[in-house]
Amino acid sequence: MGGNVALCGHCDLEIGPGSAIREEIGGREAVFCCPGCRSVYALLVSEGLDGFYARRRGWTPGPPSVPPLDPESFAAAAREAGADGEMDLTISGIRCASCVWVIERHLGKKRGIRYARVNYTTHRGKIRWDPTQTDAGTIAGWIAELGYAPSPGDTTGMEETLARQKADLLLRLGTAAFLSLQIMMVTAGLYAGYFQGIEQQTRTLFHLVALGLAAPVLFYSGYPFLRNTVAGIRNRAPGMDTLVFLGSFSAYAYSVAMIFSGGEVYFDTTAMIITLILLGRYLEVTAKGRAAETIARLFRLVPAQARRV
């Protein structure tokens, strides 16, 4: 954390000292970017759910977009489950498994809640409650006060989020894959030179070309890993992205040093680590999108009313 820049205690957004909101909560001073983050942070601390901050991984700094709630739409989505009320929700703004944990624990502490489960893969939740003690609109408000955006019955919000993630990953993956192929061709020439001999000037040229090709792979295609690594180190909670970036960057930095000392370079390793991990994440987001689309189709088949005969 720099001397003139602070991080919001809840959403990790960088804020200047002039706009920071400082408040002592739970016996320690915290800094916030807005009253909303301050309220959510105070709520988590008061409910004993501040373990969320140590558990979360891959968090993107900044608050999610939260649309206004329509209590009547949630009431319409509720159904009877014996003597209880029940509804299915789509919850936008879920970024990691810790988000699921805090939503379930928060609802579990509320009066009248009998059952609350959220699926991390589909971002869908099923809530069951005692109608004499609470209602669907109030439950949606409890979720929204944590900074998430519940919507009744449909998966539109999640589909839009996954579509944006997929488009971004596709661009980064395509860039990484194209440049990695070029690096592998240059590396093949270096391998051939290792066995058959190669002039020092040609070898240095190949090294510099590989250096230039690997830089965009690491710092553009691999930027999400870099961003999450910095955030994880700042919060003393490094995750899997930290391992990915440090492994790639170590190979890159070592190779740069070897250009000047005459050793072997491993720019191909840097590029392929980033490319393969991005490929895995792209396939994961694609699978989530298909699951969300299938669930949306199934829910559209459910009739709003049924007559029992």
Solvent accessible surface area in square Angstrom, and as a share of the most:
residue,aa,sasa,rsa
1,M,147,0.66
2,G,47,0.45
3,G,87,0.84
4,N,119,0.61
5,V,58,0.33
6,A,11,0.08
7,L,20,0.10
8,C,1,0.01
9,G,27,0.26
10,H,17,0.08
11,C,1,0.01
12,D,7,0.04
13,L,69,0.34
14,E,95,0.43
15,I,15,0.08
16,G,33,0.31
17,P,87,0.55
18,G,82,0.79
19,S,75,0.48
20,A,21,0.16
21,I,44,0.22
22,R,134,0.49
23,E,69,0.31
24,E,125,0.56
25,I,17,0.08
26,G,56,0.54
27,G,67,0.64
28,R,118,0.43
29,E,118,0.53
30,A,11,0.09
31,V,22,0.13
32,F,0,0.00
33,C,28,0.17
34,C,41,0.25
35,P,75,0.47
36,G,41,0.39
37,C,5,0.03
38,R,75,0.27
39,S,67,0.43
40,V,13,0.08
41,Y,13,0.05
42,A,35,0.27
43,L,35,0.17
44,L,3,0.01
45,V,30,0.17
46,S,89,0.57
47,E,44,0.20
48,G,54,0.52
49,L,6,0.03
50,D,49,0.26
51,G,31,0.30
52,F,2,0.01
53,Y,36,0.14
54,A,69,0.53
55,R,130,0.47
56,R,17,0.06
57,R,107,0.39
58,G,39,0.37
59,W,18,0.06
60,T,59,0.34
61,P,44,0.28
62,G,8,0.07
63,P,78,0.49
64,P,37,0.23
65,S,103,0.66
66,V,64,0.37
67,P,75,0.47
68,P,132,0.83
69,L,58,0.29
70,D,75,0.39
71,P,81,0.51
72,E,137,0.61
73,S,37,0.24
74,F,3,0.01
75,A,65,0.50
76,A,89,0.69
77,A,34,0.26
78,A,33,0.25
79,R,97,0.35
80,E,156,0.70
81,A,30,0.23
82,G,74,0.71
83,A,97,0.76
84,D,24,0.12
85,G,7,0.06
86,E,11,0.05
87,M,0,0.00
88,D,17,0.09
89,L,0,0.00
90,T,0,0.00
91,I,0,0.00
92,S,22,0.14
93,G,19,0.18
94,I,10,0.05
95,R,59,0.21
96,C,7,0.04
97,A,68,0.53
98,S,5,0.04
99,C,0,0.00
100,V,17,0.10
101,W,44,0.16
102,V,2,0.01
103,I,0,0.00
104,E,29,0.13
105,R,107,0.39
106,H,0,0.00
107,L,0,0.00
108,G,54,0.52
109,K,114,0.48
110,K,42,0.18
111,R,190,0.69
112,G,13,0.13
113,I,26,0.13
114,R,143,0.52
115,Y,92,0.35
116,A,6,0.05
117,R,132,0.48
118,V,13,0.07
119,N,76,0.39
120,Y,81,0.31
121,T,64,0.37
122,T,15,0.09
123,H,12,0.06
124,R,21,0.08
125,G,4,0.04
126,K,79,0.33
127,I,0,0.00
128,R,87,0.32
129,W,8,0.03
130,D,17,0.09
131,P,70,0.44
132,T,122,0.71
133,Q,85,0.38
134,T,14,0.08
135,D,74,0.38
136,A,4,0.03
137,G,16,0.15
138,T,55,0.32
139,I,0,0.00
140,A,0,0.00
141,G,26,0.25
142,W,43,0.15
143,I,0,0.00
144,A,22,0.17
145,E,72,0.32
146,L,5,0.02
147,G,18,0.18
148,Y,9,0.04
149,A,6,0.05
150,P,6,0.03
151,S,30,0.20
152,P,32,0.20
153,G,23,0.22
154,D,64,0.33
155,T,2,0.01
156,T,72,0.42
157,G,25,0.24
158,M,1,0.00
159,E,61,0.27
160,E,94,0.42
161,T,37,0.21
162,L,7,0.04
163,A,61,0.47
164,R,152,0.56
165,Q,79,0.35
166,K,72,0.31
167,A,64,0.50
168,D,62,0.32
169,L,22,0.11
170,L,96,0.48
171,L,112,0.56
172,R,29,0.11
173,L,20,0.10
174,G,39,0.38
175,T,37,0.22
176,A,0,0.00
177,A,37,0.29
178,F,126,0.52
179,L,24,0.12
180,S,3,0.02
181,L,116,0.58
182,Q,44,0.19
183,I,0,0.00
184,M,79,0.35
185,M,124,0.55
186,V,24,0.14
187,T,10,0.06
188,A,58,0.45
189,G,24,0.24
190,L,22,0.11
191,Y,124,0.47
192,A,47,0.37
193,G,8,0.08
194,Y,153,0.58
195,F,163,0.68
196,Q,159,0.71
197,G,56,0.54
198,I,58,0.29
199,E,126,0.56
200,Q,114,0.50
201,Q,153,0.68
202,T,48,0.28
203,R,38,0.14
204,T,45,0.26
205,L,102,0.51
206,F,59,0.24
207,H,5,0.02
208,L,85,0.42
209,V,61,0.35
210,A,2,0.01
211,L,44,0.22
212,G,45,0.44
213,L,37,0.18
214,A,0,0.00
215,A,30,0.23
216,P,52,0.33
217,V,0,0.00
218,L,0,0.00
219,F,88,0.37
220,Y,82,0.31
221,S,0,0.00
222,G,0,0.00
223,Y,90,0.34
224,P,16,0.10
225,F,1,0.00
226,L,46,0.23
227,R,72,0.26
228,N,18,0.09
229,T,5,0.03
230,V,59,0.34
231,A,14,0.11
232,G,10,0.09
233,I,104,0.53
234,R,98,0.36
235,N,61,0.31
236,R,222,0.81
237,A,16,0.13
238,P,75,0.47
239,G,22,0.21
240,M,130,0.58
241,D,11,0.06
242,T,10,0.06
243,L,119,0.59
244,V,13,0.08
245,F,14,0.06
246,L,84,0.42
247,G,35,0.33
248,S,0,0.00
249,F,83,0.35
250,S,67,0.43
251,A,17,0.13
252,Y,25,0.09
253,A,43,0.33
254,Y,112,0.43
255,S,0,0.00
256,V,43,0.25
257,A,53,0.41
258,M,39,0.17
259,I,21,0.11
260,F,169,0.70
261,S,79,0.51
262,G,44,0.42
263,G,20,0.19
264,E,84,0.37
265,V,19,0.11
266,Y,97,0.37
267,F,2,0.01
268,D,19,0.10
269,T,54,0.32
270,T,0,0.00
271,A,1,0.00
272,M,65,0.29
273,I,56,0.28
274,I,0,0.00
275,T,12,0.07
276,L,103,0.51
277,I,61,0.31
278,L,1,0.01
279,L,75,0.37
280,G,39,0.38
281,R,71,0.26
282,Y,38,0.14
283,L,106,0.53
284,E,86,0.38
285,V,14,0.08
286,T,20,0.11
287,A,58,0.45
288,K,22,0.09
289,G,23,0.22
290,R,167,0.61
291,A,33,0.26
292,A,1,0.00
293,E,79,0.35
294,T,63,0.37
295,I,36,0.18
296,A,6,0.04
297,R,121,0.44
298,L,106,0.53
299,F,72,0.30
300,R,170,0.62
301,L,139,0.69
302,V,98,0.57
303,P,91,0.57
304,A,111,0.86
305,Q,161,0.72
306,A,98,0.76
307,R,214,0.78
308,R,237,0.86
309,V,171,0.99
